[in-house]
Amino acid sequence: MYKKILVPLDGSELAKKALEHAEKLAKTFDAEIVLFEVVPFIPIYGSPELVTPLIIDEKQKEAAERYLADLAGELRGRGHKVTTVVRTGQQVAGEIIDFAKESGVDLIVMCTHGRSGLTRWVLGSVAHKVLTRAETPILLIHLKR
């Protein structure tokens, strides 16, 4: 049923909890796990003649790649097929949705941080955006902090 399971991560312990569920599903369906992280880029606006479209914090990107590689090593050690993807972008939810569609993902497994009220309004909810916009089935894990 599931052959490719996408697990979006952000480096937090809470997001990492989705891996437990993804592992069980991957084992059951002999599916590949795709570990995915979005490194935000910062648009820089200057004079009209010199507009730098983006600056990517290379150290942040390298840290994300190392983080995913370490997790992938652990999962491979337990017998899973794993790939890692680091993308850059301003809209994390959009990057997750686009990647899922482009790469033929069968299921997205992710945690919600459980923000509500003003915090959610100000920061938005990546999980909510993915849930309402993605065409791919989603397993959303809600854990208390």
KOLFISE-892074 format. One record per residue: residue number from 1; x, y, z of N, C-alpha, C, CB in turn; chain; residue in three letters. Coordinates in steps of 0.2 Angstrom, whole numbers, plus 5000, padded with zeros to 4 digits. Glycine has a CB too. Layout:
<pts>
PT  num  n_east  n_north  n_up  ca_east  ca_north  ca_up  c_east  c_north  c_up  cb_east  cb_north  cb_up  cadena  residuo
PT  NUM       X        Y     Z        X         Y      Z       X        Y     Z        X         Y      Z       A      ALA
...
</pts>
This chain:
<pts>
PT  num  n_east  n_north  n_up  ca_east  ca_north  ca_up  c_east  c_north  c_up  cb_east  cb_north  cb_up  cadena  residuo
PT    1    5004     4994  5000     5000      5000   5000    5004     5006  5000     4995      5000   5006       A      MET
PT    2    5009     5007  5005     5014      5012   5005    5021     5010  5003     5014      5016   5012       A      TYR
PT    3    5024     5014  4998     5030      5012   4996    5035     5017  4997     5030      5010   4988       A      LYS
PT    4    5033     5024  4998     5037      5029   5000    5034     5034  5005     5039      5033   4993       A      LYS
PT    5    5037     5034  5011     5034      5038   5016    5039     5044  5018     5034      5033   5023       A      ILE
PT    6    5036     5050  5017     5039      5056   5019    5039     5058  5026     5037      5062   5014       A      LEU
PT    7    5044     5060  5029     5044      5062   5036    5048     5069  5036     5048      5057   5041       A      VAL
PT    8    5044     5074  5036     5047      5081   5037    5049     5082  5044     5042      5086   5035       A      PRO
PT    9    5055     5085  5044     5059      5086   5051    5061     5093  5051     5064      5081   5052       A      LEU
PT   10    5062     5095  5057     5064      5102   5058    5070     5103  5063     5059      5107   5060       A      ASP
PT   11    5072     5097  5065     5078      5097   5070    5075     5096  5078     5082      5103   5070       A      GLY
PT   12    5069     5097  5079     5066      5097   5085    5065     5089  5087     5060      5101   5086       A      SER
PT   13    5065     5088  5094     5063      5082   5097    5056     5080  5095     5065      5081   5104       A      GLU
PT   14    5052     5085  5095     5045      5083   5094    5044     5081  5087     5041      5090   5095       A      LEU
PT   15    5047     5084  5082     5046      5082   5075    5049     5075  5074     5049      5087   5070       A      ALA
PT   16    5054     5073  5078     5057      5067   5077    5053     5061  5079     5064      5067   5081       A      LYS
PT   17    5048     5063  5084     5043      5058   5086    5039     5054  5080     5039      5061   5091       A      LYS
PT   18    5039     5058  5075     5035      5055   5069    5039     5049  5066     5034      5060   5064       A      ALA
PT   19    5045     5048  5067     5049      5043   5065    5047     5036  5068     5057      5044   5066       A      LEU
PT   20    5045     5036  5074     5043      5030   5077    5037     5027  5073     5041      5031   5084       A      GLU
PT   21    5032     5031  5071     5026      5029   5067    5028     5027  5060     5021      5034   5067       A      HIS
PT   22    5033     5031  5057     5035      5030   5050    5039     5023  5050     5040      5035   5048       A      ALA
PT   23    5043     5022  5055     5047      5015   5055    5042     5009  5055     5051      5015   5061       A      GLU
PT   24    5037     5010  5059     5032      5004   5060    5028     5003  5053     5027      5005   5065       A      LYS
PT   25    5026     5008  5050     5023      5008   5043    5028     5005  5038     5020      5015   5041       A      LEU
PT   26    5034     5008  5038     5039      5006   5033    5041     4998  5034     5046      5010   5034       A      ALA
PT   27    5041     4996  5040     5042      4989   5041    5036     4985  5039     5043      4987   5049       A      LYS
PT   28    5030     4987  5040     5024      4983   5038    5024     4983  5030     5018      4987   5041       A      THR
PT   29    5025     4988  5027     5024      4989   5020    5030     4988  5016     5020      4995   5018       A      PHE
PT   30    5036     4987  5019     5042      4987   5016    5043     4993  5011     5043      4980   5011       A      ASP
PT   31    5042     4999  5015     5042      5005   5011    5049     5009  5013     5037      5010   5014       A      ALA
PT   32    5051     5013  5008     5056      5018   5009    5054     5024  5013     5059      5020   5002       A      GLU
PT   33    5059     5026  5018     5058      5032   5022    5062     5037  5019     5059      5031   5029       A      ILE
PT   34    5058     5043  5018     5062      5049   5015    5062     5054  5021     5058      5052   5009       A      VAL
PT   35    5068     5056  5023     5069      5061   5028    5070     5067  5025     5075      5059   5033       A      LEU
PT   36    5066     5072  5027     5066      5079   5023    5066     5085  5028     5059      5079   5019       A      PHE
PT   37    5070     5089  5026     5071      5096   5030    5071     5102  5025     5077      5095   5035       A      GLU
PT   38    5068     5107  5027     5068      5113   5023    5072     5118  5027     5061      5116   5022       A      VAL
PT   39    5077     5121  5024     5082      5126   5027    5079     5133  5024     5089      5125   5025       A      VAL
PT   40    5077     5137  5029     5074      5143   5026    5079     5148  5023     5070      5147   5032       A      PRO
PT   41    5077     5151  5018     5082      5156   5015    5079     5163  5017     5083      5156   5008       A      PHE
PT   42    5084     5168  5017     5082      5175   5019    5082     5179  5013     5087      5177   5024       A      ILE
PT   43    5077     5182  5010     5077      5187   5005    5080     5193  5007     5070      5188   5002       A      PRO
PT   44    5085     5196  5003     5088      5202   5005    5087     5207  4999     5096      5201   5005       A      ILE
PT   45    5084     5213  5001     5082      5218   4997    5087     5224  4998     5075      5220   4998       A      TYR
PT   46    5089     5226  4992     5094      5232   4993    5092     5238  4988     5101      5230   4991       A      GLY
PT   47    5097     5241  4985     5095      5246   4980    5092     5242  4974     5101      5250   4978       A      SER
PT   48    5088     5246  4970     5085      5243   4964    5090     5240  4959     5081      5248   4960       A      PRO
PT   49    5096     5242  4959     5102      5239   4955    5104     5233  4958     5107      5244   4954       A      GLU
PT   50    5105     5232  4964     5108      5227   4967    5103     5223  4972     5114      5229   4971       A      LEU
PT   51    5099     5219  4969     5094      5215   4973    5097     5208  4974     5087      5215   4971       A      VAL
PT   52    5099     5206  4979     5101      5199   4980    5095     5194  4982     5106      5198   4986       A      THR
PT   53    5093     5190  4978     5087      5186   4979    5087     5182  4985     5086      5181   4973       A      PRO
PT   54    5092     5179  4987     5092      5175   4993    5099     5174  4996     5089      5168   4992       A      LEU
PT   55    5100     5173  5002     5106      5170   5005    5104     5164  5009     5109      5176   5010       A      ILE
PT   56    5108     5159  5008     5107      5153   5011    5112     5152  5016     5107      5146   5006       A      ILE
PT   57    5110     5151  5022     5115      5150   5027    5118     5143  5026     5112      5150   5035       A      ASP
PT   58    5124     5142  5023     5127      5136   5021    5128     5132  5028     5134      5137   5018       A      GLU
PT   59    5130     5135  5033     5131      5131   5039    5125     5128  5042     5134      5135   5045       A      LYS
PT   60    5119     5131  5041     5113      5128   5043    5111     5122  5038     5107      5134   5043       A      GLN
PT   61    5112     5123  5032     5111      5118   5027    5115     5112  5028     5112      5120   5020       A      LYS
PT   62    5122     5113  5030     5126      5107   5031    5124     5104  5038     5133      5110   5032       A      GLU
PT   63    5122     5108  5043     5119      5105   5049    5113     5101  5048     5118      5110   5054       A      ALA
PT   64    5109     5103  5043     5103      5099   5042    5105     5093  5038     5098      5103   5037       A      ALA
PT   65    5109     5093  5034     5112      5087   5030    5115     5082  5035     5117      5089   5024       A      GLU
PT   66    5119     5084  5039     5122      5080   5044    5117     5077  5049     5127      5084   5049       A      ARG
PT   67    5112     5081  5051     5106      5078   5055    5103     5073  5052     5102      5084   5057       A      TYR
PT   68    5101     5074  5046     5097      5069   5042    5101     5063  5041     5094      5072   5036       A      LEU
PT   69    5108     5064  5039     5112      5058   5038    5113     5054  5044     5119      5061   5035       A      ALA
PT   70    5113     5057  5050     5114      5053   5056    5108     5049  5057     5115      5058   5062       A      ASP
PT   71    5102     5052  5057     5096      5048   5057    5095     5043  5052     5090      5053   5057       A      LEU
PT   72    5097     5044  5046     5096      5039   5041    5101     5033  5043     5099      5042   5034       A      ALA
PT   73    5107     5034  5045     5111      5029   5047    5108     5025  5053     5118      5032   5050       A      GLY
PT   74    5105     5028  5058     5102      5024   5063    5096     5019  5060     5099      5029   5068       A      GLU
PT   75    5092     5022  5055     5087      5019   5052    5089     5013  5048     5082      5023   5048       A      LEU
PT   76    5094     5014  5044     5097      5009   5040    5100     5003  5044     5103      5012   5035       A      ARG
PT   77    5103     5005  5050     5105      5000   5055    5100     4996  5057     5109      5004   5061       A      GLY
PT   78    5094     4998  5057     5088      4994   5059    5085     4991  5053     5083      4998   5063       A      ARG
PT   79    5088     4991  5047     5085      4988   5041    5081     4991  5037     5082      4982   5043       A      GLY
PT   80    5080     4998  5037     5076      5002   5033    5079     5005  5027     5073      5008   5037       A      HIS
PT   81    5075     5006  5022     5078      5009   5016    5076     5017  5017     5074      5007   5009       A      LYS
PT   82    5082     5021  5017     5081      5028   5018    5085     5032  5013     5084      5029   5026       A      VAL
PT   83    5081     5038  5012     5085      5043   5008    5084     5050  5012     5082      5044   5001       A      THR
PT   84    5088     5054  5010     5087      5061   5014    5087     5066  5008     5093      5062   5019       A      THR
PT   85    5083     5072  5010     5083      5077   5006    5083     5084  5010     5076      5077   5001       A      VAL
PT   86    5087     5088  5008     5087      5095   5011    5085     5100  5006     5094      5097   5015       A      VAL
PT   87    5080     5104  5007     5078      5109   5002    5079     5116  5005     5071      5108   4999       A      ARG
PT   88    5079     5121  5001     5079      5128   5004    5073     5131  5001     5085      5132   5002       A      THR
PT   89    5070     5136  5005     5064      5139   5003    5061     5143  5009     5059      5134   5001       A      GLY
PT   90    5056     5148  5007     5053      5152   5012    5047     5149  5015     5051      5159   5009       A      GLN
PT   91    5043     5145  5011     5037      5142   5013    5038     5134  5015     5032      5143   5008       A      GLN
PT   92    5039     5132  5021     5041      5126   5023    5035     5121  5020     5042      5125   5030       A      VAL
PT   93    5029     5123  5022     5023      5118   5020    5023     5117  5012     5017      5121   5022       A      ALA
PT   94    5024     5123  5009     5024      5122   5001    5030     5118  4999     5025      5129   4998       A      GLY
PT   95    5035     5118  5002     5041      5114   5000    5039     5106  5001     5047      5116   5003       A      GLU
PT   96    5036     5105  5007     5034      5098   5008    5029     5096  5003     5031      5098   5016       A      ILE
PT   97    5024     5100  5002     5019      5098   4997    5021     5097  4990     5013      5103   4997       A      ILE
PT   98    5026     5101  4988     5029      5101   4981    5033     5094  4981     5033      5107   4980       A      ASP
PT   99    5037     5093  4986     5041      5087   4985    5037     5081  4985     5046      5087   4991       A      PHE
PT  100    5032     5081  4990     5028      5075   4990    5025     5073  4983     5022      5075   4995       A      ALA
PT  101    5023     5078  4980     5019      5077   4973    5024     5075  4968     5016      5084   4971       A      LYS
PT  102    5030     5079  4968     5035      5078   4963    5038     5071  4963     5041      5083   4963       A      GLU
PT  103    5039     5068  4969     5043      5062   4970    5039     5056  4971     5048      5063   4976       A      SER
PT  104    5032     5056  4971     5028      5051   4971    5027     5048  4978     5031      5045   4967       A      GLY
PT  105    5027     5052  4983     5027      5050   4990    5019     5047  4991     5028      5056   4995       A      VAL
PT  106    5019     5042  4995     5012      5038   4996    5009     5041  5002     5013      5031   4996       A      ASP
PT  107    5013     5043  5007     5011      5045   5014    5016     5050  5017     5010      5039   5018       A      LEU
PT  108    5013     5055  5020     5017      5060   5024    5015     5059  5031     5015      5068   5022       A      ILE
PT  109    5021     5058  5035     5020      5056   5042    5023     5062  5046     5023      5049   5044       A      VAL
PT  110    5020     5066  5050     5023      5072   5053    5019     5073  5060     5022      5078   5048       A      MET
PT  111    5023     5077  5064     5020      5079   5070    5017     5086  5070     5025      5078   5076       A      CYS
PT  112    5013     5087  5074     5010      5094   5075    5013     5097  5082     5003      5095   5074       A      THR
PT  113    5015     5103  5082     5018      5106   5088    5012     5108  5093     5022      5112   5086       A      HIS
PT  114    5006     5108  5090     5000      5109   5095    5000     5116  5097     5001      5105   5101       A      GLY
PT  115    5002     5121  5093     5001      5128   5094    4994     5130  5093     5006      5132   5090       A      ARG
PT  116    4992     5135  5097     4985      5137   5097    4984     5144  5098     4980      5133   5101       A      SER
PT  117    4979     5147  5097     4978      5154   5098    4982     5159  5095     4978      5155   5106       A      GLY
PT  118    4985     5164  5098     4989      5169   5095    4995     5166  5092     4990      5175   5100       A      LEU
PT  119    4998     5162  5096     5005      5159   5093    5004     5156  5086     5007      5154   5098       A      THR
PT  120    4998     5152  5086     4997      5149   5079    4995     5154  5074     4991      5144   5080       A      ARG
PT  121    4992     5159  5076     4990      5164   5071    4996     5168  5068     4985      5169   5074       A      TRP
PT  122    5001     5169  5073     5007      5173   5071    5012     5168  5068     5010      5176   5078       A      VAL
PT  123    5013     5163  5070     5018      5158   5067    5015     5154  5062     5021      5154   5073       A      LEU
PT  124    5009     5153  5062     5006      5148   5057    5007     5141  5059     5009      5149   5050       A      GLY
PT  125    5004     5136  5055     5005      5129   5057    5007     5126  5051     4999      5126   5060       A      SER
PT  126    5013     5123  5050     5015      5120   5044    5011     5114  5044     5023      5118   5045       A      VAL
PT  127    5010     5110  5049     5006      5104   5049    4999     5106  5046     5005      5101   5056       A      ALA
PT  128    4996     5111  5048     4989      5113   5046    4989     5114  5038     4986      5119   5050       A      HIS
PT  129    4994     5118  5036     4995      5120   5029    4995     5114  5025     5000      5125   5028       A      LYS
PT  130    5000     5109  5027     5001      5103   5023    4994     5099  5023     5006      5099   5026       A      VAL
PT  131    4991     5098  5029     4985      5095   5030    4979     5097  5025     4982      5095   5037       A      LEU
PT  132    4979     5104  5024     4973      5106   5020    4975     5107  5013     4971      5113   5023       A      THR
PT  133    4981     5107  5011     4983      5108   5004    4986     5102  5000     4988      5114   5004       A      ARG
PT  134    4989     5097  5004     4992      5092   5001    4987     5087  4998     4997      5088   5006       A      ALA
PT  135    4989     5084  4992     4985      5079   4989    4987     5072  4991     4986      5079   4981       A      GLU
PT  136    4993     5071  4995     4995      5065   4997    4992     5064  5004     5003      5066   4998       A      THR
PT  137    4990     5057  5005     4988      5056   5012    4993     5058  5018     4986      5048   5012       A      PRO
PT  138    4990     5059  5023     4994      5062   5029    4992     5058  5035     4993      5069   5030       A      ILE
PT  139    4997     5056  5039     4997      5054   5046    4999     5059  5050     5000      5047   5047       A      LEU
PT  140    4995     5062  5054     4997      5068   5058    4997     5066  5065     4992      5074   5057       A      LEU
PT  141    5003     5066  5068     5004      5064   5075    5004     5070  5080     5011      5060   5076       A      ILE
PT  142    4999     5070  5085     4998      5076   5089    5001     5074  5096     4991      5078   5090       A      HIS
PT  143    5007     5076  5098     5010      5075   5104    5010     5081  5109     5017      5072   5103       A      LEU
PT  144    5009     5080  5115     5010      5086   5120    5017     5087  5121     5006      5084   5126       A      LYS
PT  145    5019     5093  5122     5026      5094   5123    5029     5092  5130     5027      5102   5123       A      ARG
</pts>
